[in-house]
Amino acid sequence: GCDGSVLLDDNATFTGEKTANPNNASLRGFDVVDDIKTELEKACPATVSCADILAIAARDSVILSGGAGWIVAVGRRDATSASRDRANKDLPAPNSTLPTLITKFKRQGLNQLDLVALS
């Protein structure tokens, strides 16, 4: 998610979020973020996190599709671990019903207004 954990590949210590059911066939473009990170590391090593790249890309996507822009506060740190099991439990699938979405958001301390704002 916003900490870049969704970008982490599976390794010996954890199975990441990329292949979690809610992300399967819905998230893509990992190679684009990898390419951006590679170029940024050449220009300014250890300066821009993948989490910041995701936040900036989200903002730019909204702008390019005609939405309003905003200033992105940078300085996020990238996650160093991820959990496929937790993603399967906590993240809604792209085809979730409204009652399922409401329940999953409520478990995170979010209400229906938050659901609409974040959807």
Helices and strands as residue ranges (DSSP letters): G 5-7, H 30-43, H 50-64, H 84-90, H 98-107, H 112-118
